[in-house]
Amino acid sequence: LDVSGATSNKMPQEGNFKFHQYQVVGRHLPTENDANPTVYRMKVWAQDAVRAKSKFWYFLRRLRRVKKANGQILAVNEIYERKPTTVKNFGIWVRYQSRTGYHNMYKEYRDTTLNGAVDQMYSEMASRHRVRFPCIQIIKTATVPASACKRANTLQFHDSKIKFPLTRRMARPSAPEFRTLYKATRPNVAMV
């Protein structure tokens, strides 16, 4: 409940991700010539539902002769991951604008959710290619089976006997009374 006593209509959000996947459905306003205009459905990534609607109009303006002034939104729904606890391989097809022109790109990520993979993609594009959020357009996303993965960074985790070494392993005191702030000898962290 809000302070005013009214119930909040805020939708539940999955995870602590910056970007969420929304399904936006819209169409041209009905006119005398066209009483039942074509309905368009689009999946977009945005921080919230308001920005998702804005992104929907951004793309629809370029694809069809429909803009916000002569169109209407029918529905906005957030799409949640079916199995958010299992690790999957995600492929993301991207079109982005750099300082020299437009480029297409295919990226692969391992994550538990598609929202997490999209978060990784935006971070990587910003760090490796200096491409900001408004300059990136996600064309398509897919869950890629292990046999179809291409990138070395993804393939290195497809090992059933994969091991992660403990680089800093310290001997801990057996009981709280043996814990001390200062030690006579430096700890040996190169234990095997």
MARLUMVO-866384 format. One record per residue (C-alpha): residue number from 1; residue in one letter; z, x, y. Coordinates in Angstrom, 3 decimals. Layout:
+-----+-----+----------+----------+----------+
|   n | res |        Z |        X |        Y |
+-----+-----+----------+----------+----------+
| NUM |   a |        Z |        X |        Y |
...
+-----+-----+----------+----------+----------+
***
This chain:
+-----+-----+----------+----------+----------+
|   n | res |        Z |        X |        Y |
+-----+-----+----------+----------+----------+
|   1 |   l |    0.000 |    0.000 |    0.000 |
|   2 |   d |   -0.681 |    1.042 |    3.542 |
|   3 |   v |    1.983 |    1.022 |    6.272 |
|   4 |   s |    0.556 |   -2.292 |    7.505 |
|   5 |   g |    1.163 |   -3.831 |    4.071 |
|   6 |   a |   -2.528 |   -4.286 |    3.195 |
|   7 |   t |   -3.803 |   -2.791 |   -0.049 |
|   8 |   s |   -5.967 |    0.295 |    0.293 |
|   9 |   n |   -9.575 |   -0.077 |   -0.935 |
|  10 |   k |  -10.051 |    3.669 |   -1.371 |
|  11 |   m |  -11.830 |    4.458 |   -4.626 |
|  12 |   p |  -10.151 |    6.820 |   -7.141 |
|  13 |   q |  -11.675 |   10.280 |   -7.032 |
|  14 |   e |  -12.222 |   12.495 |  -10.055 |
|  15 |   g |  -10.718 |   15.979 |   -9.851 |
|  16 |   n |  -10.183 |   18.008 |   -6.737 |
|  17 |   f |  -13.877 |   18.520 |   -6.004 |
|  18 |   k |  -15.422 |   18.696 |   -2.572 |
|  19 |   f |  -18.593 |   16.906 |   -3.687 |
|  20 |   h |  -18.744 |   13.671 |   -5.664 |
|  21 |   q |  -21.712 |   12.022 |   -7.316 |
|  22 |   y |  -22.616 |    8.587 |   -5.959 |
|  23 |   q |  -25.177 |    6.015 |   -6.997 |
|  24 |   v |  -26.567 |    4.313 |   -3.890 |
|  25 |   v |  -28.747 |    1.193 |   -4.161 |
|  26 |   g |  -30.718 |   -0.041 |   -1.158 |
|  27 |   r |  -33.892 |   -1.749 |   -0.016 |
|  28 |   h |  -35.967 |   -2.816 |    2.969 |
|  29 |   l |  -34.679 |   -5.909 |    4.774 |
|  30 |   p |  -36.415 |   -9.100 |    3.512 |
|  31 |   t |  -39.226 |  -10.287 |    5.804 |
|  32 |   e |  -41.594 |  -13.279 |    5.876 |
|  33 |   n |  -44.342 |  -11.229 |    4.239 |
|  34 |   d |  -42.039 |   -9.659 |    1.624 |
|  35 |   a |  -39.140 |  -11.916 |    0.633 |
|  36 |   n |  -38.138 |   -9.683 |   -2.316 |
|  37 |   p |  -38.570 |   -6.030 |   -1.269 |
|  38 |   t |  -38.448 |   -3.197 |   -3.819 |
|  39 |   v |  -34.918 |   -2.020 |   -4.632 |
|  40 |   y |  -34.393 |    1.773 |   -4.680 |
|  41 |   r |  -31.608 |    3.542 |   -6.576 |
|  42 |   m |  -30.656 |    7.153 |   -5.930 |
|  43 |   k |  -27.975 |    9.568 |   -7.156 |
|  44 |   v |  -26.655 |   11.796 |   -4.385 |
|  45 |   w |  -23.800 |   14.281 |   -3.941 |
|  46 |   a |  -21.569 |   13.866 |   -0.921 |
|  47 |   q |  -17.970 |   14.265 |    0.221 |
|  48 |   d |  -17.438 |   10.502 |    0.474 |
|  49 |   a |  -19.262 |    7.155 |    0.267 |
|  50 |   v |  -20.185 |    7.123 |    3.978 |
|  51 |   r |  -21.975 |   10.479 |    3.740 |
|  52 |   a |  -23.604 |    9.364 |    0.482 |
|  53 |   k |  -25.187 |    6.416 |    2.306 |
|  54 |   s |  -26.350 |    8.738 |    5.076 |
|  55 |   k |  -27.966 |   11.054 |    2.520 |
|  56 |   f |  -29.624 |    8.050 |    0.823 |
|  57 |   w |  -31.344 |    7.100 |    4.100 |
|  58 |   y |  -32.265 |   10.756 |    4.720 |
|  59 |   f |  -34.219 |   10.895 |    1.436 |
|  60 |   l |  -35.603 |    7.331 |    1.519 |
|  61 |   r |  -37.066 |    7.878 |    5.009 |
|  62 |   r |  -39.123 |   10.734 |    3.593 |
|  63 |   l |  -40.178 |    8.967 |    0.376 |
|  64 |   r |  -40.859 |    5.404 |    1.581 |
|  65 |   r |  -41.332 |    3.595 |    4.883 |
|  66 |   v |  -37.714 |    2.435 |    4.960 |
|  67 |   k |  -35.047 |    3.574 |    7.383 |
|  68 |   k |  -31.496 |    2.497 |    8.174 |
|  69 |   a |  -32.586 |    0.253 |   11.070 |
|  70 |   n |  -34.852 |   -1.879 |    8.852 |
|  71 |   g |  -33.025 |   -1.487 |    5.515 |
|  72 |   q |  -29.825 |   -2.498 |    3.787 |
|  73 |   i |  -27.438 |   -0.915 |    1.287 |
|  74 |   l |  -26.757 |   -3.130 |   -1.734 |
|  75 |   a |  -24.182 |   -0.995 |   -3.565 |
|  76 |   v |  -22.429 |    2.388 |   -3.519 |
|  77 |   n |  -20.667 |    3.481 |   -6.726 |
|  78 |   e |  -19.077 |    6.800 |   -7.618 |
|  79 |   i |  -20.238 |    8.180 |  -10.971 |
|  80 |   y |  -17.546 |    9.757 |  -13.139 |
|  81 |   e |  -17.875 |   12.267 |  -15.979 |
|  82 |   r |  -17.769 |   10.685 |  -19.450 |
|  83 |   k |  -15.876 |   13.619 |  -21.038 |
|  84 |   p |  -14.140 |   15.628 |  -18.293 |
|  85 |   t |  -12.171 |   17.784 |  -20.768 |
|  86 |   t |  -15.027 |   19.420 |  -22.737 |
|  87 |   v |  -17.007 |   22.394 |  -21.456 |
|  88 |   k |  -20.747 |   21.786 |  -21.051 |
|  89 |   n |  -23.814 |   23.660 |  -19.796 |
|  90 |   f |  -25.394 |   22.125 |  -16.703 |
|  91 |   g |  -28.872 |   22.806 |  -15.329 |
|  92 |   i |  -29.506 |   22.118 |  -11.641 |
|  93 |   w |  -32.972 |   22.065 |  -10.057 |
|  94 |   v |  -32.741 |   22.810 |   -6.342 |
|  95 |   r |  -35.069 |   22.924 |   -3.333 |
|  96 |   y |  -33.698 |   24.853 |   -0.382 |
|  97 |   q |  -34.744 |   26.081 |    3.029 |
|  98 |   s |  -34.261 |   29.762 |    3.782 |
|  99 |   r |  -35.062 |   31.688 |    6.949 |
| 100 |   t |  -38.626 |   32.241 |    5.713 |
| 101 |   g |  -39.556 |   28.919 |    4.071 |
| 102 |   y |  -38.859 |   26.409 |    1.309 |
| 103 |   h |  -38.135 |   27.532 |   -2.253 |
| 104 |   n |  -37.549 |   25.865 |   -5.614 |
| 105 |   m |  -34.858 |   27.152 |   -7.949 |
| 106 |   y |  -33.277 |   26.428 |  -11.321 |
| 107 |   k |  -29.592 |   27.230 |  -11.802 |
| 108 |   e |  -27.296 |   27.057 |  -14.846 |
| 109 |   y |  -23.534 |   26.658 |  -14.833 |
| 110 |   r |  -20.770 |   26.105 |  -17.377 |
| 111 |   d |  -18.182 |   23.553 |  -16.340 |
| 112 |   t |  -16.263 |   20.545 |  -17.593 |
| 113 |   t |  -17.836 |   18.175 |  -15.043 |
| 114 |   l |  -21.122 |   17.915 |  -13.199 |
| 115 |   n |  -19.206 |   17.755 |   -9.903 |
| 116 |   g |  -17.663 |   21.141 |  -10.727 |
| 117 |   a |  -21.097 |   22.598 |  -11.511 |
| 118 |   v |  -22.482 |   21.282 |   -8.198 |
| 119 |   d |  -19.480 |   22.810 |   -6.397 |
| 120 |   q |  -20.273 |   26.154 |   -8.065 |
| 121 |   m |  -23.920 |   25.840 |   -7.045 |
| 122 |   y |  -23.120 |   25.211 |   -3.363 |
| 123 |   s |  -20.700 |   28.176 |   -3.337 |
| 124 |   e |  -23.213 |   30.480 |   -5.031 |
| 125 |   m |  -26.084 |   29.446 |   -2.749 |
| 126 |   a |  -23.893 |   30.107 |    0.297 |
| 127 |   s |  -22.756 |   33.523 |   -0.957 |
| 128 |   r |  -25.885 |   34.930 |   -2.610 |
| 129 |   h |  -28.606 |   33.334 |   -0.480 |
| 130 |   r |  -26.748 |   32.412 |    2.745 |
| 131 |   v |  -27.989 |   28.826 |    2.402 |
| 132 |   r |  -25.747 |   26.203 |    3.999 |
| 133 |   f |  -25.129 |   22.703 |    2.620 |
| 134 |   p |  -27.643 |   20.773 |    4.821 |
| 135 |   c |  -30.501 |   23.075 |    3.749 |
| 136 |   i |  -30.060 |   22.342 |    0.006 |
| 137 |   q |  -31.659 |   19.379 |   -1.774 |
| 138 |   i |  -30.688 |   18.706 |   -5.399 |
| 139 |   i |  -33.824 |   17.523 |   -7.186 |
| 140 |   k |  -32.439 |   16.997 |  -10.681 |
| 141 |   t |  -29.415 |   17.745 |  -12.865 |
| 142 |   a |  -29.106 |   17.782 |  -16.648 |
| 143 |   t |  -26.674 |   18.645 |  -19.409 |
| 144 |   v |  -28.420 |   21.504 |  -21.229 |
| 145 |   p |  -27.820 |   22.153 |  -24.958 |
| 146 |   a |  -26.801 |   25.711 |  -25.908 |
| 147 |   s |  -30.194 |   26.340 |  -27.589 |
| 148 |   a |  -32.090 |   25.552 |  -24.360 |
| 149 |   c |  -30.013 |   27.711 |  -21.980 |
| 150 |   k |  -31.901 |   30.521 |  -20.217 |
| 151 |   r |  -29.540 |   32.384 |  -17.907 |
| 152 |   a |  -27.619 |   35.437 |  -19.163 |
| 153 |   n |  -24.467 |   34.361 |  -17.348 |
| 154 |   t |  -24.395 |   31.141 |  -19.390 |
| 155 |   l |  -25.528 |   32.701 |  -22.675 |
| 156 |   q |  -22.697 |   35.253 |  -22.726 |
| 157 |   f |  -20.195 |   32.423 |  -23.364 |
| 158 |   h |  -22.130 |   31.042 |  -26.377 |
| 159 |   d |  -20.202 |   33.196 |  -28.832 |
| 160 |   s |  -17.910 |   31.536 |  -31.378 |
| 161 |   k |  -15.797 |   34.716 |  -31.589 |
| 162 |   i |  -15.540 |   35.345 |  -27.843 |
| 163 |   k |  -12.423 |   37.257 |  -26.745 |
| 164 |   f |  -10.883 |   37.782 |  -23.333 |
| 165 |   p |   -8.735 |   40.946 |  -23.118 |
| 166 |   l |   -5.306 |   40.872 |  -21.520 |
| 167 |   t |   -5.787 |   43.534 |  -18.850 |
| 168 |   r |   -2.197 |   43.585 |  -17.527 |
| 169 |   r |    0.234 |   42.978 |  -20.341 |
| 170 |   m |    3.884 |   43.551 |  -19.491 |
| 171 |   a |    6.955 |   43.586 |  -21.736 |
| 172 |   r |    9.201 |   40.815 |  -20.518 |
| 173 |   p |   13.008 |   40.878 |  -20.861 |
| 174 |   s |   14.276 |   39.125 |  -23.983 |
| 175 |   a |   16.929 |   37.206 |  -22.026 |
| 176 |   p |   17.534 |   36.352 |  -18.347 |
| 177 |   e |   20.577 |   38.646 |  -18.137 |
| 178 |   f |   18.356 |   41.683 |  -18.802 |
| 179 |   r |   16.149 |   40.878 |  -15.806 |
| 180 |   t |   16.519 |   43.380 |  -12.952 |
| 181 |   l |   14.876 |   43.784 |   -9.597 |
| 182 |   y |   14.617 |   47.588 |   -9.890 |
| 183 |   k |   13.667 |   49.617 |  -12.961 |
| 184 |   a |   14.448 |   53.258 |  -13.778 |
| 185 |   t |   10.949 |   53.734 |  -15.195 |
| 186 |   r |    7.599 |   52.276 |  -14.178 |
| 187 |   p |    6.341 |   49.510 |  -16.483 |
| 188 |   n |    3.659 |   50.477 |  -18.998 |
| 189 |   v |    0.934 |   47.833 |  -18.610 |
| 190 |   a |   -1.599 |   49.534 |  -20.913 |
| 191 |   m |   -0.211 |   47.995 |  -24.094 |
| 192 |   v |   -2.556 |   47.232 |  -26.982 |
+-----+-----+----------+----------+----------+
***
